[in-house]
Amino acid sequence: MYKDVLRSIEGAEIFQVIALILFGIVLVGAWVYALTARTDFMREMKELPLESHKPSDSSHEK
């Protein structure tokens, strides 16, 4: 059913190509970022959810 709807719209194939290209750019960009990121930064981000320090500024608890 959806194929028939998309086929009835003229010029819809260009949107499919644009979406595929954007997806590829984002995927390759994320891959390059992950491979070129500094290991100490990645280790710090990996451990961040596990840190159990409390913020010293408690002004939001007034």
N, C-alpha and C positions, 0 to 999 in steps of 0.2 A: 504494500500500500504506500509506504513512504517513498519507495523508489519511483512510483508513478507520479507522486506529488513533486518530487525533485526534478523529474524529467520534464514535467509540464512547465516549469519555470525556466525561461530563457536566460542564459548566462549564469546558471547556478553552478556550473562546473568550475568557474573561476574561483568561487568561494571555497570549494573543496580543495583546490590546489593551494590557495592562500593559507587555509587552515593547516594543511599538511606541511607547508614550508615553515610556518610559524612554530608548529610543534617540533619540527626537526631542529630549528634554531635554538629553541629553549632547551631541548634535550641535550644537544651538543654543548651549549653554554654551561649547563649544570654539570655535565661530565668533565669539561675542561676546568671548571672552577674546583670541583672535587679533587681532581688530579694535581692541580697546581697550588692548592692551599697549603700554607705552612703547617707542619705537623704539630707544632706546639699550640697553634691556634685551634686546630681540630681537637687536640687532646683537652684543651681548656673548655671547649664547647661541649665535648662529650661528658665531662665531669660536672658541668654546670648544674644539671638537675639534681645531682646527688649531694651538693654542698648543703650543709645544715647550719649556716650562720644566719643570725637574725640581724636585720638592719638596725644600726645604732640610733637612727632618727625615728622616733616614735610620734612624730607630730600628727600623723594621720589618725592616731587613736585617741584624740582629745574628746 
